[in-house]
Amino acid sequence: MCGIVGYIGEKEAYPILIKGLARLEYRGYDSAGVAMLEDGEISLFKTKGKVSDLTDKVNGHKPESTIGIGHTRWATHGPPNDVNAHPHTSNSGNLVIIHNGIIENYDALKKALTEKGYTFQSDTDTEVLINLIEEVKTSQNVPLAEAVRMALHQVIGAYAIAILEKDNPDVIVAARKGSPLVVGVGDGEFFLASDASPFLEFTRNAVYLEDGEIAILRRGEKLQVKTIENDEIEPYIHELQMNLEAIEKGGYEHFMLKEIFEQPKSIYDTLRGRLLPDQQLIVMSGVEEYAQKMLNAERFIFIACGTSWHAGLVAEYIFEEYLRIPVEVEYASEFRYRNPVVSEKDVVFAISQSGETADTLAAIELAKSKGATIFGICNVVGSSIARASDAGAYTHAGPEIGVASTKAFTAQVSVLTLIALKLAQKKGTLPVKRFVDLCYELEGISAKVEKALQTDALTEKIAAEFKNSRNFLYLGRGFNFPVALEGALKLKEISYIHAEGYPAAEMKHGPIALIDEEMPVVVIATKGPNFEKVKSNIQEVKARKGRIIAIVTEGDTEIKDMADYTIEVPEVSQSLSPIVNTIPLQLLSYHIAVMRGCNVDQPRNLAKSVTVE
């Protein structure tokens, strides 16, 4: 969840590190720091707060160096403060490290090192790790890279690390297990980062380190990669397709708002080249390769976390409706810690925006060990989940910087809908006309999302009415029950208002006790098979003086007469409605958060990519 950057070459390192940290600030932002080698000494600057606080602290020192590492922290061990901020030095001051992940056996290692005379200034597991490496280096009299390799054999947990040595200004040693790390390969220079965004303007050549790999970045030499078992690896260089413009705000006040308004394009890009309704064809090579396995599966299991889990819930309705195959949706964090019944007859869909979610990766490994086929759905090319899957499909949402996921969700639902339609066509569980109609409707969904975005001004006015509310209730039925969950999550994440999503019919089994004139209730009440039932639920809320904000189908008059506020969206088939209906809920949460003065892109205590447990 923390952000890592590094540079070695001929350029001045500090500006590259600071710009890279700013681009990674969404990953962790309770403290920040940099370390550079200057004239045989380590120049170290770190502080609680954001990257801007770090630049204020560095101001006037003007570090001049061509090698350095930087870090933004999301606290795990120890509270956010200057002392716990990274980088951390070893007792001798010869080594300095940055680290993303959790060293699970740090306490035992710390006790062993304390007995050898080591002392510790911080509460972090990271300071333990750098002193362990120093102990191995001095006691075994080995070079830094070898000391790192040997020390990591004693480590239990997850890590992405980068290390500098005071007496060796021409090398950075990096390693990973369970946390992402990518090396940018330039012309006589190397970059290091948690993802590729920090070095896009310098190189498009990237090497994604695998678990248990160590990279040695030597000035003026070829990149060296070896395993923790000391086997040499020939690094595979990926050519990045990401555009620099995609990771800038582009005139929007916040990344979240930009990404909400990018959804017509991100959905279009996700469907482009795959959906060919004129030919009654859906082209997806990963699905085609495993189609028979999927069609013969006894069930599908969707594993995910957070917003991706909500996309899986929508997919459950879609797959069972189109394919008539049983579906289970699991929190990856729960799935990995019980003894699930999984076999080679199951297909597991792993859904993740980043492709690096630690719990989802662990759940994949568990499912693979039981013989299941793994199909990955993620947004980041070359990510760990993409590499761990038997097959998969990328969404093409482009970089999502805002911590609260928006365009990734609608892109995930879009690609999962494509997969369900393709399999249903092969299985014959959808009549041909229904299949073609859905394909054409899905092809036009971007235009309907564009129209739903025109509710922005109205949602802003509604937000002004409810910005001081302490609780919200979100209700939906069928395909739109997961949308209610997602709407509530968005509000919680960025405005810090307590919100609950519920199946509308379940309201009577508890939540109705909460409803009074102070309780705003957001109801997804678009036309569909459950429309009359939802109307009854609205009347139940109104009878108890609840205040209704209803998402309704364009032209609806029935709900308008009952609700306090209505937001109209274009009419779509029930199975595709979550893509459209989620738009005004995203906008509502965004505007409420802005009006409350919240940090929309970097909400407190949250990070974009959850690479630790």
ZAMARGU-4260 file (C-alpha; in steps of 0.2 Angstrom, whole numbers, plus 5000, padded with zeros to 4 digits):
<rodrens>
0) 5000/5000/5000 | 5015/5011/5002 | 5023/5020/4987 | 5041/5016/4982 | 5052/5026/4970
5) 5070/5025/4965 | 5083/5031/4952 | 5100/5028/4947 | 5108/5036/4932 | 5115/5053/4926
10) 5100/5064/4930 | 5098/5073/4946 | 5088/5061/4957 | 5078/5072/4968 | 5066/5080/4956
15) 5063/5062/4949 | 5059/5055/4966 | 5048/5069/4971 | 5038/5069/4956 | 5037/5050/4957
20) 5031/5051/4975 | 5017/5063/4970 | 5011/5051/4957 | 5011/5037/4970 | 5003/5047/4984
25) 4987/5038/4982 | 4996/5022/4988 | 5000/5029/5005 | 5001/5046/5012 | 5003/5047/5031
30) 5021/5051/5029 | 5035/5053/5015 | 5054/5053/5014 | 5069/5052/5002 | 5087/5046/5004
35) 5101/5050/4992 | 5119/5047/4992 | 5130/5063/4991 | 5149/5064/4993 | 5150/5048/5002
40) 5136/5052/5014 | 5117/5048/5015 | 5106/5063/5014 | 5090/5058/5022 | 5074/5069/5023
45) 5057/5062/5030 | 5042/5069/5038 | 5024/5065/5044 | 5011/5071/5031 | 5011/5072/5012
50) 5024/5074/4999 | 5021/5093/4999 | 5026/5093/5018 | 5042/5083/5012 | 5046/5096/4999
55) 5044/5110/5012 | 5056/5101/5024 | 5069/5098/5010 | 5067/5116/5004 | 5084/5125/5004
60) 5095/5110/5006 | 5095/5107/4987 | 5101/5089/4987 | 5112/5085/4972 | 5114/5067/4968
65) 5111/5054/4954 | 5105/5040/4965 | 5091/5039/4977 | 5076/5031/4984 | 5059/5038/4990
70) 5043/5032/4999 | 5026/5037/5004 | 5019/5027/5019 | 5003/5019/5024 | 5005/5015/5042
75) 5005/4997/5048 | 5018/4996/5062 | 5018/5011/5073 | 5008/5028/5071 | 5011/5040/5057
80) 5026/5052/5063 | 5043/5058/5058 | 5052/5043/5067 | 5041/5030/5059 | 5042/5037/5041
85) 5053/5029/5028 | 5067/5028/5024 | 5076/5019/5038 | 5094/5017/5042 | 5104/5003/5049
90) 5112/5006/5066 | 5129/5009/5058 | 5121/5022/5046 | 5129/5012/5031 | 5113/5006/5024
95) 5096/5014/5021 | 5080/5005/5016 | 5062/5009/5010 | 5049/4995/5012 | 5031/4991/5007
100) 5023/4976/5016 | 5023/4968/5033 | 5036/4957/5040 | 5026/4945/5051 | 5040/4938/5061
105) 5048/4955/5065 | 5046/4954/5083 | 5056/4938/5085 | 5070/4945/5073 | 5070/4961/5083
110) 5073/4951/5099 | 5087/4942/5092 | 5095/4958/5085 | 5093/4966/5102 | 5103/4952/5110
115) 5117/4956/5098 | 5117/4974/5103 | 5106/4982/5090 | 5095/4997/5095 | 5079/5003/5087
120) 5072/5021/5085 | 5055/5017/5077 | 5041/5006/5080 | 5042/4999/5062 | 5046/4981/5055
125) 5056/4990/5042 | 5070/4996/5054 | 5071/4978/5060 | 5074/4972/5042 | 5088/4984/5037
130) 5097/4979/5053 | 5095/4961/5049 | 5103/4964/5032 | 5117/4973/5040 | 5120/4959/5053
135) 5121/4946/5039 | 5132/4958/5028 | 5145/4961/5042 | 5144/4943/5050 | 5146/4934/5033
140) 5157/4947/5025 | 5147/4947/5009 | 5141/4961/4996 | 5125/4970/4999 | 5115/4960/4986
145) 5120/4943/4994 | 5117/4950/5011 | 5099/4954/5006 | 5096/4937/4998 | 5102/4928/5013
150) 5093/4939/5025 | 5076/4937/5016 | 5077/4918/5019 | 5074/4922/5037 | 5059/4934/5034
155) 5041/4928/5035 | 5029/4940/5027 | 5027/4952/5012 | 5039/4965/5005 | 5045/4976/4991
160) 5061/4984/4996 | 5075/4995/4989 | 5091/4998/4998 | 5106/5010/4996 | 5123/5007/5003
165) 5133/5023/5009 | 5150/5016/5002 | 5143/5010/4986 | 5135/5025/4976 | 5133/5015/4960
170) 5120/5002/4965 | 5102/5000/4971 | 5097/4983/4977 | 5078/4979/4976 | 5067/4963/4980
175) 5049/4959/4981 | 5037/4946/4988 | 5019/4949/4989 | 5020/4968/4985 | 5022/4975/4968
180) 5039/4982/4961 | 5043/4987/4943 | 5060/4992/4936 | 5060/5005/4922 | 5074/5002/4910
185) 5081/5018/4902 | 5096/5023/4892 | 5110/5021/4904 | 5098/5023/4919 | 5086/5013/4930
190) 5070/5018/4938 | 5061/5009/4952 | 5043/5010/4957 | 5027/5002/4965 | 5019/5004/4948
195) 5025/5012/4931 | 5017/5029/4933 | 5033/5038/4941 | 5044/5035/4926 | 5032/5035/4911
200) 5040/5051/4904 | 5057/5044/4904 | 5055/5026/4898 | 5042/5014/4892 | 5052/4998/4895
205) 5048/4990/4911 | 5053/4974/4920 | 5040/4967/4933 | 5048/4958/4947 | 5041/4942/4952
210) 5039/4935/4970 | 5056/4930/4977 | 5066/4940/4964 | 5080/4952/4968 | 5085/4966/4956
215) 5102/4973/4956 | 5103/4991/4947 | 5121/4995/4944 | 5126/5011/4936 | 5131/5009/4918
220) 5128/4990/4918 | 5114/4978/4912 | 5100/4975/4924 | 5103/4959/4934 | 5089/4949/4942
225) 5091/4933/4952 | 5080/4923/4963 | 5081/4921/4982 | 5088/4904/4978 | 5102/4913/4969
230) 5097/4907/4951 | 5100/4920/4938 | 5085/4926/4928 | 5084/4934/4911 | 5073/4949/4914
235) 5058/4951/4902 | 5055/4969/4896 | 5037/4974/4894 | 5033/4989/4883 | 5021/5000/4892
240) 5005/5006/4884 | 5000/5019/4897 | 4999/5038/4892 | 5007/5051/4903 | 4991/5062/4901
245) 4980/5048/4908 | 4989/5050/4925 | 4986/5069/4926 | 4970/5078/4932 | 4967/5086/4915
250) 4959/5102/4922 | 4947/5093/4934 | 4948/5098/4953 | 4950/5080/4958 | 4956/5063/4950
255) 4939/5056/4956 | 4929/5068/4946 | 4940/5066/4931 | 4938/5047/4932 | 4919/5048/4935
260) 4918/5058/4919 | 4930/5046/4909 | 4918/5032/4911 | 4909/5033/4894 | 4927/5031/4886
265) 4933/5018/4898 | 4918/5007/4895 | 4919/5010/4876 | 4938/5005/4877 | 4934/4989/4887
270) 4921/4984/4874 | 4930/4990/4859 | 4936/4976/4847 | 4927/4963/4858 | 4909/4966/4855
275) 4903/4964/4837 | 4884/4964/4837 | 4883/4965/4818 | 4892/4949/4817 | 4883/4941/4832
280) 4901/4939/4839 | 4910/4942/4855 | 4929/4940/4853 | 4939/4936/4869 | 4953/4924/4867
285) 4955/4920/4885 | 4937/4915/4886 | 4938/4905/4870 | 4953/4895/4876 | 4944/4890/4892
290) 4926/4890/4886 | 4924/4871/4887 | 4931/4871/4905 | 4919/4885/4910 | 4904/4878/4901
295) 4907/4861/4910 | 4910/4869/4927 | 4899/4864/4942 | 4900/4882/4948 | 4909/4899/4946
300) 4917/4907/4962 | 4920/4926/4961 | 4934/4932/4973 | 4937/4950/4976 | 4938/4964/4989
305) 4929/4981/4991 | 4922/4988/4975 | 4928/4973/4965 | 4918/4962/4976 | 4902/4972/4972
310) 4906/4970/4954 | 4907/4951/4957 | 4890/4952/4965 | 4883/4961/4950 | 4891/4947/4940
315) 4882/4934/4950 | 4865/4940/4945 | 4871/4941/4927 | 4880/4924/4925 | 4865/4915/4934
320) 4853/4924/4923 | 4862/4921/4906 | 4870/4905/4910 | 4860/4895/4923 | 4877/4890/4932
325) 4878/4892/4951 | 4889/4907/4956 | 4896/4911/4973 | 4904/4927/4978 | 4917/4927/4991
330) 4927/4941/5000 | 4945/4935/4996 | 4950/4939/5014 | 4938/4927/5021 | 4940/4914/5007
335) 4959/4912/5011 | 4957/4909/5029 | 4944/4895/5029 | 4944/4878/5022 | 4933/4881/5006
340) 4926/4867/4996 | 4935/4870/4979 | 4939/4857/4966 | 4945/4855/4948 | 4927/4857/4942
345) 4926/4875/4948 | 4931/4891/4939 | 4937/4905/4950 | 4936/4923/4944 | 4948/4934/4953
350) 4943/4953/4951 | 4955/4967/4956 | 4958/4984/4949 | 4977/4984/4953 | 4980/4966/4950
355) 4990/4967/4966 | 4978/4964/4980 | 4986/4954/4993 | 4971/4944/4999 | 4965/4940/4982
360) 4982/4934/4977 | 4982/4923/4992 | 4965/4916/4988 | 4971/4913/4970 | 4985/4902/4976
365) 4973/4892/4988 | 4961/4889/4974 | 4975/4884/4962 | 4981/4872/4975 | 4964/4863/4975
370) 4964/4862/4956 | 4952/4876/4951 | 4955/4885/4935 | 4959/4904/4938 | 4952/4918/4927
375) 4958/4935/4931 | 4949/4951/4928 | 4961/4966/4931 | 4965/4983/4925 | 4984/4984/4926
380) 4994/4975/4912 | 5007/4963/4919 | 5001/4964/4937 | 5003/4949/4949 | 4985/4943/4947
385) 4986/4944/4928 | 5002/4933/4929 | 4995/4921/4942 | 4979/4917/4932 | 4977/4903/4919
390) 4968/4915/4908 | 4960/4932/4910 | 4953/4948/4902 | 4959/4965/4905 | 4948/4980/4908
395) 4954/4995/4898 | 4949/5008/4911 | 4966/5017/4911 | 4975/5022/4926 | 4963/5025/4941
400) 4972/5037/4954 | 4957/5041/4965 | 4957/5029/4980 | 4938/5027/4978 | 4935/5016/4963
405) 4923/5023/4950 | 4928/5019/4932 | 4936/5002/4937 | 4919/4996/4944 | 4909/5000/4928
410) 4923/4993/4917 | 4923/4977/4927 | 4904/4975/4926 | 4906/4978/4907 | 4919/4965/4904
415) 4910/4952/4915 | 4894/4955/4906 | 4904/4952/4890 | 4910/4935/4896 | 4893/4930/4902
420) 4885/4934/4885 | 4899/4925/4876 | 4897/4909/4886 | 4878/4910/4886 | 4879/4910/4867
425) 4890/4895/4867 | 4879/4886/4879 | 4863/4891/4871 | 4855/4897/4886 | 4850/4914/4878
430) 4838/4914/4863 | 4847/4922/4848 | 4836/4937/4848 | 4839/4941/4866 | 4858/4939/4864
435) 4858/4950/4849 | 4847/4963/4858 | 4858/4963/4873 | 4874/4965/4863 | 4867/4980/4854
440) 4861/4987/4870 | 4878/4985/4878 | 4887/4993/4863 | 4876/5008/4867 | 4879/5009/4885
445) 4893/5022/4884 | 4881/5034/4877 | 4868/5031/4891 | 4882/5033/4904 | 4886/5050/4896
450) 4868/5055/4898 | 4868/5049/4916 | 4883/5061/4919 | 4871/5075/4915 | 4864/5073/4932
455) 4879/5081/4939 | 4872/5098/4943 | 4856/5090/4951 | 4866/5078/4962 | 4876/5093/4967
460) 4861/5102/4973 | 4854/5087/4982 | 4871/5085/4990 | 4870/5102/4998 | 4854/5097/5006
465) 4861/5081/5014 | 4880/5085/5017 | 4878/5087/5036 | 4868/5070/5038 | 4876/5058/5050
470) 4868/5042/5042 | 4862/5036/5025 | 4853/5020/5020 | 4854/5014/5002 | 4841/5002/4995
475) 4840/4991/4979 | 4833/4975/4973 | 4839/4961/4961 | 4853/4967/4950 | 4853/4984/4959
480) 4856/4977/4977 | 4875/4977/4974 | 4873/4995/4967 | 4866/5000/4984 | 4881/4992/4992
485) 4893/5001/4981 | 4884/5018/4983 | 4885/5016/5002 | 4903/5012/5001 | 4907/5027/4990
490) 4899/5038/5003 | 4908/5030/5018 | 4925/5030/5009 | 4926/5049/5005 | 4914/5059/5015
495) 4916/5049/5032 | 4897/5048/5034 | 4890/5031/5040 | 4880/5022/5026 | 4873/5005/5024
500) 4867/4996/5008 | 4853/4984/5010 | 4841/4974/4999 | 4825/4984/4999 | 4815/4969/5005
505) 4826/4967/5020 | 4823/4984/5027 | 4808/4977/5037 | 4820/4965/5045 | 4830/4978/5055
510) 4835/4994/5046 | 4817/5001/5046 | 4820/5005/5065 | 4833/5018/5060 | 4821/5028/5049
515) 4815/5045/5055 | 4814/5063/5047 | 4833/5064/5049 | 4837/5048/5039 | 4840/5051/5020
520) 4836/5035/5010 | 4843/5032/4993 | 4832/5020/4983 | 4837/5013/4966 | 4820/5013/4958
525) 4822/5011/4940 | 4810/5001/4929 | 4811/4982/4930 | 4802/4967/4937 | 4804/4973/4955
530) 4797/4990/4951 | 4781/4988/4961 | 4789/4980/4975 | 4802/4995/4976 | 4787/5007/4976
535) 4780/4998/4991 | 4797/5000/5000 | 4797/5018/4997 | 4780/5020/5004 | 4786/5011/5020
540) 4800/5024/5022 | 4789/5039/5019 | 4776/5032/5032 | 4790/5034/5044 | 4795/5051/5038
545) 4811/5046/5030 | 4818/5057/5016 | 4819/5048/4999 | 4832/5051/4985 | 4827/5040/4971
550) 4836/5035/4956 | 4822/5033/4943 | 4820/5029/4924 | 4819/5044/4913 | 4801/5050/4911
555) 4795/5041/4927 | 4781/5050/4936 | 4775/5037/4949 | 4791/5038/4960 | 4792/5057/4957
560) 4776/5059/4967 | 4782/5049/4981 | 4801/5054/4983 | 4808/5070/4990 | 4821/5070/4976
565) 4822/5061/4960 | 4837/5058/4948 | 4833/5052/4931 | 4844/5040/4921 | 4841/5032/4904
570) 4831/5016/4902 | 4841/5000/4900 | 4838/4982/4902 | 4838/4976/4920 | 4854/4966/4919
575) 4864/4981/4912 | 4856/4994/4923 | 4870/4993/4937 | 4882/5002/4924 | 4871/5017/4922
580) 4863/5018/4940 | 4879/5019/4949 | 4884/5035/4940 | 4873/5047/4950 | 4878/5038/4966
585) 4896/5041/4962 | 4892/5060/4959 | 4882/5061/4975 | 4896/5055/4986 | 4909/5065/4977
590) 4899/5082/4980 | 4895/5078/4998 | 4913/5074/5001 | 4919/5091/4993 | 4906/5101/5003
595) 4912/5093/5019 | 4930/5098/5015 | 4936/5080/5014 | 4951/5074/5004 | 4942/5066/4990
600) 4956/5058/4981 | 4965/5052/4997 | 4953/5048/5010 | 4959/5045/5028 | 4966/5028/5032
605) 4963/5021/5015 | 4975/5017/5001 | 4972/5013/4983 | 4981/4996/4981 | 4979/4985/4997
610) 4995/4975/4996 | 4996/4970/5014 | 4983/4960/5025
</rodrens>
